[in-house]
């Protein structure tokens, strides 16, 4: 199948900057934000957002991964590292691409077990094929694609890209 570049490294970098600024604007007065990144690529994206938040703002930013089997998200064992950090905190659940919403829903279920103060979601790419009631609060790019098309976030030699295949 043919691949098409949707966003290159520089464009993704600008999208991440915008997401970071939006997070800071919506969390004015908050002392700590916890970024929870869906392992692996969502955690990578969360790390890039954290770097920007540390650079642009004065809010204390924590970062932790959440692990689950994306092929059977709702039935898999979920591990949220540093789960004690969630209680009464502003949490942002981060992933690279929001497809059906199934993986985000499973991760959100686990996060809610630890009594966060608020929960928002952030993604680099949002597809319009959600089968679960999950919406992204902070979005790099929204794409209307066919169900058969695949969107992926890739990083090679430190260069990020969003690919449609």
SULFEN-V153247 format. One record per pair of residues at least 6 apart in sequence whose ideal C-beta (glycine too) atoms are under 7 Angstrom apart, sorted by the first residue. I is the first residue (numbers start at 0). J is the second residue. If there is no record, write none. Layout:
I,J ; I,J
//
This chain:
0,164 ; 2,162 ; 2,163 ; 2,164 ; 3,163 ; 4,160 ; 4,162 ; 5,140 ; 5,142 ; 5,161 ; 5,162 ; 5,163 ; 6,14 ; 6,140 ; 6,160 ; 6,161 ; 7,160 ; 8,158 ; 8,159 ; 8,160 ; 11,123 ; 11,139 ; 11,159 ; 11,161 ; 14,123 ; 14,139 ; 14,140 ; 15,47 ; 15,48 ; 15,51 ; 16,51 ; 18,48 ; 18,121 ; 18,137 ; 18,139 ; 19,48 ; 19,51 ; 19,52 ; 19,55 ; 20,55 ; 21,137 ; 22,32 ; 22,52 ; 22,91 ; 22,137 ; 23,52 ; 23,55 ; 23,56 ; 23,58 ; 26,32 ; 26,58 ; 26,89 ; 29,58 ; 29,89 ; 30,58 ; 30,59 ; 31,58 ; 31,59 ; 31,61 ; 31,88 ; 32,58 ; 32,60 ; 32,89 ; 32,91 ; 33,61 ; 33,63 ; 33,84 ; 33,85 ; 33,88 ; 33,89 ; 33,90 ; 34,45 ; 34,48 ; 34,49 ; 34,60 ; 34,61 ; 34,62 ; 34,91 ; 34,93 ; 35,63 ; 35,65 ; 35,79 ; 35,90 ; 35,92 ; 35,93 ; 35,110 ; 36,42 ; 36,44 ; 36,45 ; 36,46 ; 36,62 ; 36,64 ; 36,93 ; 37,65 ; 37,93 ; 37,94 ; 37,102 ; 37,106 ; 38,64 ; 38,65 ; 38,66 ; 40,95 ; 40,152 ; 41,93 ; 41,94 ; 41,95 ; 42,64 ; 43,154 ; 44,93 ; 44,95 ; 44,123 ; 45,62 ; 45,93 ; 46,62 ; 48,93 ; 48,121 ; 49,60 ; 49,62 ; 52,58 ; 52,60 ; 53,60 ; 61,84 ; 63,80 ; 63,81 ; 63,84 ; 64,80 ; 65,77 ; 65,79 ; 65,106 ; 65,109 ; 66,77 ; 66,78 ; 67,75 ; 67,77 ; 67,102 ; 67,105 ; 67,106 ; 68,75 ; 69,102 ; 72,101 ; 72,102 ; 72,105 ; 73,101 ; 73,105 ; 77,105 ; 77,106 ; 77,109 ; 79,109 ; 79,110 ; 82,113 ; 85,110 ; 85,113 ; 85,115 ; 86,113 ; 86,114 ; 87,114 ; 87,116 ; 88,115 ; 88,116 ; 89,116 ; 89,117 ; 90,110 ; 90,115 ; 90,117 ; 90,118 ; 91,119 ; 91,121 ; 92,103 ; 92,106 ; 92,107 ; 92,110 ; 92,118 ; 92,120 ; 93,121 ; 94,102 ; 94,103 ; 94,122 ; 95,122 ; 95,123 ; 95,124 ; 95,152 ; 96,122 ; 96,123 ; 96,124 ; 96,126 ; 96,150 ; 96,151 ; 96,152 ; 97,103 ; 97,122 ; 97,125 ; 97,126 ; 97,133 ; 97,135 ; 98,126 ; 98,128 ; 99,128 ; 99,129 ; 99,130 ; 99,131 ; 100,129 ; 100,130 ; 100,131 ; 100,133 ; 101,130 ; 101,131 ; 103,120 ; 103,133 ; 104,131 ; 104,133 ; 107,118 ; 110,118 ; 119,136 ; 119,137 ; 120,133 ; 120,135 ; 120,136 ; 121,135 ; 121,136 ; 121,137 ; 122,135 ; 122,138 ; 122,139 ; 123,139 ; 123,152 ; 123,161 ; 124,139 ; 124,140 ; 124,142 ; 124,150 ; 124,152 ; 124,161 ; 125,135 ; 125,138 ; 125,141 ; 126,142 ; 126,144 ; 126,150 ; 127,141 ; 127,143 ; 128,146 ; 140,161 ; 142,150 ; 144,150 ; 144,163 ; 148,163 ; 149,164 ; 150,161 ; 150,163 ; 151,162 ; 151,164 ; 152,161 ; 153,160 ; 153,162
//
